[in-house]
Amino acid sequence: MRTLVMTGGTRGLGLRTVEMVLARPDWRIVLIGRNFVPSPEIERLGRDRVDFVHCDLSELAAANAACDAVIAKVGPGGIAALSLNAGLNSTIHAHASKDGYEIHFAVNHLAHVLIADRLAPYVEKDGRIVVTSSVTHDPEAFCLIGIERAEWQEPHVFADPDKSQDYVKTGDLDRGEARYSVSKMCNVMHARTLAKEHPDLSVVSFNPSVVPGTEIVRHRDALQKFLWHNVAPVLAPVIPGMRHINTSAGDLAWLLCEAYLKPASGSYFDGRRPVPGSKDSRDPAKIEQVMRVSRELVAKALAATPSLAEA
C-alpha cells in the first residue's frame, strides 16, 4: 500500500483529487486539515484507507505537531507522495496568522515550508512532492477573472500583514488577491528549492488553472458568485485559462501517482505540461532570499512556542 500525505484535501479541488487517488486500490491517504467529513465517494471507495490529522495551518506550532502525528503513522520512507495543496484567500485587511505573519504567506507558503522540511526525509526514494501554485503567481499570464497580481517586495515585507502589497490602493479585495498571488509565487520558488535539496525525489509546482465552482470568489458580489457556481462550470471546457474541477483534479492525481517527473524536477506544471513560470519565480537570488527568510520566520515562530513541559 502506497501513502499520499496531503494538505487541503477536505474540499474543492483537493477533495476531488483525494477521491481520484482513492480509486486506485493500492493507495492510502493521510489528510492534514481543520476538519474532515468523508464524501459519499470516499465512503464508497474505502473510508478505511483515509486517515485524518487535525491541524490549523495558520499556527506553525500546530503544523509542526501535525508532522509528528504523520510521522508516527507512516514511519521511515513511508510516504510515496506529498501534496502541499492547501490554500487560503482572504480579503480582511491586515489579516494575520496566529504567529503574526500575513495570513496568505503564512498558510499557503510558510506552513508548507515547515511541513516539507519535516516530512521530505520520510518520502521514499524516487517519491514525489507536488506544491500547488496558481496562474496568478505570474503577472504576465492570462487570468479570466482578473485577480490582482503581485509585485516583488523584500520577503520580510511579504510576511508583514500591514505592508505586504501595500501599493494596492483599490481596496481590501484587490490587496488580498495580490497577497494570495505572492504566496503562490513563493510556492513555485519553494518547489524549485526542494528539487535541488532532494535530488532523490521529484518535486514540482502545479497550476490547476482557474477552477469554477470553488470558493475563490466567496468575497465577490452576488452576481459574480452566481455566474461562478452555476454558469462557469458548464462553460469551463471552452473558456481559455479555465478548467473543470475533474480535469484539474485528474491532473493533480496524475502528478502524484503516475507521472514520470524526474527529468522535470523543479519545474512549474500548467496542468500536465511544464512551463517556465514567472520571471521572479525563476530568479536565483530572489528564490534564495525568499527561502532563507521563510525558514528563519518558521524557526522564529517555533522558538517562541512554549514546549509541552513549559506549558
Number of C-alpha atoms within 10 A of each C-alpha: 9 15 22 25 25 24 23 23 25 23 18 16 25 25 20 23 26 27 24 19 23 23 16 12 12 11 16 23 24 22 25 27 20 14 15 16 9 15 15 10 16 20 13 12 17 14 16 10 17 19 15 19 19 16 21 17 30 24 20 27 24 16 25 19 15 20 21 13 15 23 17 10 14 16 11 13 16 22 28 23 26 26 25 28 21 24 20 17 21 19 18 13 14 19 17 19 19 16 19 15 25 26 30 29 30 28 24 28 28 30 24 23 22 20 21 22 13 16 19 20 15 20 25 18 16 16 22 29 28 25 30 24 32 24 24 27 28 21 19 12 13 13 18 11 12 10 19 20 25 24 19 13 15 12 19 16 16 27 27 19 21 15 14 26 24 17 11 19 9 8 10 15 19 18 26 26 24 26 31 29 28 28 30 30 29 27 32 30 29 27 27 23 18 22 21 14 12 16 14 16 24 27 31 31 31 29 26 26 21 23 23 25 21 15 15 17 17 14 14 11 9 11 8 15 19 13 13 21 15 13 14 20 19 14 14 18 13 11 13 13 17 22 22 22 23 14 19 25 25 22 22 31 21 17 25 24 18 10 13 14 18 17 8 15 25 24 24 31 26 20 20 17 12 17 12 11 24 18 10 19 22 17 11 13 10 18 19 14 13 19 20 12 16 25 15 12 19 19 13 12 17 18 11 10 13 10 10 6 5 6 6
